[in-house]
Structures are given as C-alpha cells and as structure tokens.
Amino acid sequence: MMAYVIIKTDQQKAAETKVLKDFGINQRNATREQREYAQEIARRTLELKKDMEARKI
C-alpha cells in the first residue's frame, strides 16, 4: 500500500492559515473539508501571484 505525503513549505502553511482566518474559521476547529478548500485556494492564489510577478517587466 502506498502512502501519499505532501510536504508543505512555510509559505503554503501561512497562506492556508490566512485563508481560513479570512473566512472566519479557526484552524484548530476546521474540518478536513475546510482545510482542503483552504489548501486549494491558497495553492491557486500563490500560483497566480508567481505568474503575475513573472509577467512584470
């Protein structure tokens, strides 16, 4: 059986925490689904930020 492990950077963890906080959710009380949503929102947001910085001239 394979186990999938996701190693998060400090930047990713901070972004996820911020997303949860912005939606008024305490990180300790967040459900698994809420954490997954926050993770996806944070991932896409960081992706867009990197993309926008790369396009700056």
N, C-alpha and C positions, 0 to 999 in steps of 0.2 A: 504494500500500500504506500502511495506517495503522499507526502505532506507538502503543501504549498506554503511557503513562508514569504511574507512581504516585509522587506526591511525598509523602514521609513526614515527619511532624513529629518533633522530638527525643523527644517523649513516646512516640510509636509505636515509634521505634527502640529506646529504652530498654526498653520493655515486651517487645518481641520478644527482645532480648538476655537479659532476665531469664527469660523462658520457656525459652529454650534452655539457659541456665545451670541452671535448676531441674530440667530433665530430664537434666542431666549432659552436655550437648553443647557442644563448643567452637564458637563462632560461625564461626571460620575454617575448621573442618573439616566444618561442617554441609552436608548435601546440599541440593539445591534443594527437594526434597520436605519435608525437616525445617524449612527456613526458611519454606516456605509454611504448614505446620502451625502453626509458632510465630506467624506473622503473623496467622493466623485466630484462634488462641487469644487473642492479645494484643488484637486488634480487638474481639472479643466481650467480653472482660474489661473493657476501657476503656468499652465501651458500657454494660455493666451498672453500673459504678461511677458513670457520669454519670447514669444512670437512677435509681439509689438516692439520689444526692445531690439530685436534683430532687424526690424524694418526701419529703425531710426537711421537717419543719415547724418 
